[in-house]
Amino acid sequence: QPQVVESGGGLVQPGGSLRLSCAASGFNQDYYTIGWFRQAPGTEREGVACLTGTGRSIYADTVNGRATISRDNAKNTVYLEMESLKPEDTAVYFCAADLAGRTLASGPPSPKMLRPIYYEYWGQGTQVTVSS
């Protein structure tokens, strides 16, 4: 059974950085699009970044220039590194896998690939709080 598990969240001061991990099991994550999402209380889940099986990365405008998504195939893990964190980055962060190929079927790589509906396997999330 495919599964993804997030880790690495916590309390970070404004301007700080962190690295979130998304460990995949039951499938080889490097063949598929893996996405990072976040959800703050009272808001809809929003896409942050995704990485396709061909290595193409897409970022939301809200984090572009502050986030880097990468993968370690030996560890079957995808990472999200964020810097210059702001209080508005506070949210539960989720990773998700698109094993059905919906992101690639949506057309050329674009922010459309950050739509949560394209992903079918989700982790439980990890809390990130940016506060002094």
Residue frames relative to the residue before (quaternion, step in Angstrom):
aa qw qx qy qz dx dy dz
Q 1.0000 0.0000 0.0000 0.0000 0.00 0.00 0.00
P 0.4246 -0.7049 0.4984 0.2727 3.63 -0.71 1.01
Q 0.0491 0.7938 -0.6016 0.0740 3.50 -1.02 0.82
V 0.0767 -0.7600 0.6418 0.0680 3.55 -1.21 0.61
V 0.0938 -0.7935 0.6011 0.0135 3.54 -1.03 0.86
E 0.2709 -0.7789 0.5508 0.1286 3.54 -0.77 1.11
S 0.0609 0.7648 -0.6413 0.0126 3.53 -1.28 0.48
G 0.6325 0.5875 -0.3861 0.3251 3.55 -1.31 0.19
G 0.4955 0.6601 -0.4393 0.3546 3.58 1.21 0.00
G 0.1961 0.7791 -0.5840 0.1165 3.54 -1.31 0.11
L 0.6400 -0.4918 0.4173 0.4175 3.52 -1.32 -0.38
V 0.0096 -0.7944 0.6048 -0.0552 3.55 -0.80 1.08
Q 0.4427 -0.6802 0.5113 0.2827 3.56 -1.03 0.72
P 0.6097 -0.5310 0.4213 0.4109 3.60 -1.13 0.50
G 0.7668 0.3046 -0.2639 0.4996 3.53 -0.94 0.96
G 0.5832 0.6048 -0.3594 0.4061 3.54 1.27 -0.23
S 0.3533 -0.7216 0.5550 0.2154 3.53 -1.32 -0.11
L 0.0313 -0.7846 0.6178 0.0423 3.54 -1.26 0.28
R 0.2303 -0.7373 0.6120 0.1698 3.53 -1.35 0.21
L 0.1789 -0.7701 0.6078 0.0748 3.52 -0.79 1.11
S 0.2201 -0.7735 0.5836 0.1120 3.55 -1.12 0.74
C 0.1158 -0.7569 0.6406 0.0583 3.53 -1.16 0.72
A 0.1154 -0.8180 0.5631 0.0225 3.56 -0.21 1.32
A 0.1998 -0.7963 0.5645 0.0856 3.55 -0.70 1.10
S 0.0040 -0.7690 0.6392 0.0093 3.54 -1.19 0.63
G 0.7535 0.3755 -0.2806 0.4610 3.53 -1.16 0.60
F 0.7805 0.0773 -0.0767 0.6156 3.58 1.29 0.01
N 0.4705 -0.6455 0.5174 0.3069 3.57 -1.28 0.35
Q 0.3550 -0.7894 0.4579 0.2028 3.55 -0.26 1.26
D 0.6261 0.5733 -0.3623 0.3848 3.61 1.05 -0.52
Y 0.6117 0.5418 -0.3639 0.4471 3.60 1.23 -0.06
Y 0.7688 0.3701 -0.1402 0.5022 3.56 1.23 -0.48
T 0.5482 -0.5640 0.4895 0.3765 3.53 -1.36 0.14
I 0.0897 -0.7638 0.6389 0.0199 3.51 -0.92 1.03
G 0.1172 -0.8201 0.5594 0.0283 3.54 -0.83 0.98
W 0.2489 -0.7094 0.6342 0.1804 3.51 -1.33 0.45
F 0.0580 -0.7877 0.6129 -0.0237 3.52 -1.00 0.96
R 0.1099 -0.7840 0.6025 0.1012 3.54 -1.25 0.22
Q 0.0867 -0.7829 0.6154 0.0274 3.49 -1.24 0.58
A 0.1842 -0.7620 0.6157 0.0801 3.51 -0.76 1.13
P 0.6572 -0.5156 0.3512 0.4229 3.61 -1.13 0.49
G 0.8401 0.1942 -0.1567 0.4816 3.54 -0.95 0.93
T 0.6769 0.4478 -0.3004 0.5011 3.58 1.25 0.17
E 0.5534 -0.5829 0.4686 0.3666 3.54 -1.29 0.25
R 0.5751 -0.5662 0.4577 0.3730 3.52 -1.24 0.48
E 0.0795 -0.8152 0.5735 0.0168 3.58 -0.85 0.95
G 0.4951 -0.6557 0.4860 0.2978 3.52 -1.12 0.69
V 0.2521 -0.7677 0.5757 0.1250 3.54 -1.05 0.84
A 0.7637 -0.2001 0.1914 0.5831 3.56 0.82 -1.05
C 0.0313 -0.7794 0.6226 0.0624 3.54 -1.25 0.38
L 0.2042 -0.7581 0.6130 0.0885 3.50 -1.30 0.53
T 0.2955 -0.7823 0.5219 0.1681 3.56 -0.61 1.13
G 0.6693 -0.4961 0.3714 0.4098 3.55 -1.30 0.17
T 0.6697 0.4727 -0.2942 0.4916 3.57 1.22 -0.41
G 0.6041 -0.6133 0.3342 0.3837 3.56 1.29 0.12
R 0.4788 0.6488 -0.4589 0.3732 3.57 1.22 0.22
S 0.1666 -0.7883 0.5874 0.0762 3.57 -0.93 0.95
I 0.1257 -0.7617 0.6342 0.0421 3.53 -1.14 0.82
Y 0.1022 -0.8022 0.5873 0.0332 3.56 -0.97 0.88
A 0.4821 -0.6198 0.5317 0.3174 3.52 -1.21 0.60
D 0.6144 -0.5687 0.3988 0.3742 3.56 -1.13 0.63
T 0.6311 0.5778 -0.3297 0.3990 3.58 1.06 -0.76
V 0.7815 0.2800 -0.1604 0.5339 3.62 1.16 -0.46
N 0.4106 0.7347 -0.4669 0.2715 3.58 1.26 -0.16
G 0.7761 0.2722 -0.2399 0.5157 3.53 -0.82 1.09
R 0.7383 0.3578 -0.2180 0.5286 3.59 1.24 -0.32
A 0.7437 0.3676 -0.1961 0.5229 3.58 1.25 -0.29
T 0.0694 -0.7649 0.6390 0.0418 3.52 -1.24 0.63
I 0.1421 -0.7722 0.6151 0.0717 3.55 -0.81 1.03
S 0.0603 0.8009 -0.5885 0.0923 3.56 -0.91 0.92
R 0.2391 -0.7718 0.5686 0.1547 3.56 -1.25 0.20
D 0.1932 -0.7183 0.6550 0.1331 3.51 -1.32 0.55
N 0.2945 -0.8026 0.4906 0.1682 3.56 -0.17 1.26
A 0.6139 0.5606 -0.3555 0.4272 3.58 1.04 -0.68
K 0.7368 0.3671 -0.2062 0.5291 3.57 1.12 -0.69
N 0.3373 -0.7584 0.4861 0.2735 3.57 1.32 -0.09
T 0.5163 0.6394 -0.3740 0.4298 3.54 1.06 0.86
V 0.1972 -0.7416 0.6310 0.1140 3.52 -1.18 0.75
Y 0.2068 -0.7960 0.5629 0.0818 3.55 -0.95 0.91
L 0.1159 -0.7295 0.6633 0.1196 3.51 -1.32 0.45
E 0.0835 -0.7823 0.6170 0.0155 3.53 -0.61 1.17
M 0.0306 -0.7953 0.6053 -0.0119 3.54 -0.90 0.96
E 0.0939 -0.7861 0.6100 0.0338 3.54 -1.06 0.80
S 0.7844 0.2821 -0.2359 0.4995 3.55 -1.32 0.19
L 0.1088 0.8455 -0.5139 0.0959 3.54 0.97 0.90
K 0.2157 -0.7667 0.5992 0.0811 3.51 -1.16 0.83
P 0.6434 -0.5118 0.3778 0.4260 3.60 -1.14 0.38
E 0.6579 0.5223 -0.3175 0.4400 3.60 1.04 -0.66
D 0.5576 0.5686 -0.4002 0.4535 3.59 1.28 0.03
T 0.4541 0.6912 -0.4455 0.3429 3.57 1.29 -0.12
A 0.3297 0.7122 -0.5506 0.2845 3.57 -0.73 1.11
V 0.4784 -0.5528 0.5552 0.3966 3.49 -1.37 -0.07
Y 0.2082 -0.7878 0.5730 0.0877 3.54 -0.80 1.07
F 0.1174 -0.7937 0.5966 0.0149 3.53 -0.91 1.04
C 0.1642 -0.7227 0.6453 0.1854 3.51 -1.23 0.43
A 0.0792 -0.7974 0.5982 -0.0009 3.52 -1.18 0.62
A 0.2822 -0.7648 0.5626 0.1374 3.53 -1.19 0.61
D 0.2255 -0.7415 0.6190 0.1270 3.53 -1.09 0.83
L 0.0491 -0.8287 0.5575 -0.0053 3.56 -0.08 1.26
A 0.6395 0.5433 -0.3220 0.4384 3.58 1.22 -0.34
G 0.5016 -0.6922 0.4067 0.3223 3.58 1.24 -0.13
R 0.3312 0.7790 -0.4859 0.2177 3.59 1.20 0.32
T 0.6277 0.5415 -0.3575 0.4301 3.59 1.01 -0.73
L 0.6878 0.4677 -0.2891 0.4739 3.59 0.91 -0.86
A 0.6452 0.5209 -0.3199 0.4583 3.59 1.10 -0.65
S 0.5771 0.6115 -0.3821 0.3834 3.60 1.21 -0.35
G 0.6799 -0.4628 0.2924 0.4879 3.59 1.24 -0.19
P 0.7706 -0.2916 0.2310 0.5175 3.60 -1.23 -0.34
P 0.6466 -0.5290 0.3654 0.4105 3.60 -1.12 0.58
S 0.2032 0.7558 -0.5872 0.2066 3.54 -0.77 1.09
P 0.6862 -0.4658 0.3430 0.4410 3.61 -1.25 0.13
K 0.4693 0.6552 -0.4581 0.3751 3.62 1.21 -0.16
M 0.6232 0.5708 -0.3401 0.4125 3.56 1.12 -0.63
L 0.6144 0.5478 -0.3446 0.4514 3.60 1.28 -0.07
R 0.4266 0.6898 -0.4801 0.3342 3.59 1.19 0.27
P 0.4822 -0.6990 0.4422 0.2888 3.62 -0.65 1.06
I 0.6072 0.6008 -0.3580 0.3771 3.59 1.05 -0.72
Y 0.6257 0.5641 -0.3423 0.4161 3.60 1.17 -0.42
Y 0.7032 0.4618 -0.2443 0.4822 3.57 1.24 -0.39
E 0.2047 -0.8316 0.5083 0.0903 3.57 -0.82 0.95
Y 0.7356 0.3276 -0.2338 0.5448 3.62 1.14 -0.31
W 0.0525 -0.8268 0.5569 -0.0592 3.53 -0.57 1.26
G 0.3940 -0.6769 0.5669 0.2554 3.50 -1.23 0.59
Q 0.6505 -0.5376 0.3859 0.3728 3.53 -1.35 0.03
G 0.5285 -0.6558 0.3935 0.3684 3.57 1.24 -0.27
T 0.1317 -0.7564 0.6347 0.0879 3.52 -1.31 0.46
Q 0.4227 -0.7345 0.4790 0.2288 3.55 -0.83 1.03
V 0.0614 -0.7500 0.6577 0.0328 3.54 -1.05 0.89
T 0.0303 -0.7895 0.6125 -0.0252 3.56 -0.75 1.09
V 0.1181 -0.7815 0.6113 0.0405 3.55 -0.74 1.10
S 0.2983 0.7417 -0.5289 0.2849 3.53 -0.34 1.28
S 0.3769 -0.7036 0.5517 0.2419 3.52 -1.20 0.59
